[in-house]
Amino acid sequence: MGFFNKLIGSVKAATAVEYGLVLALIFIGAIFAIGAVADKTSILWNRVGDEATQAMARNS
């Protein structure tokens, strides 16, 4: 038990936890940002594909 008591009171452990929380928040934000960009990109490429199909149909 002495090890855990030292760890809980340690400034280094608190700093490591804080860095871990900051990294977790950055990671979660990045996941949401990538998801938002992926949705917009998917919509864009679907539109490009539809317009290309229509253009080829008009020229046939």
Protein Blocks (a to p, Z undefined) as FASTA:
>chain_A
ZZmmmmmmpmklmmmmmmmmmmmmmmmmmmmmmmmmmmmmmmmmmmmmmmmmmmmmmmZZ
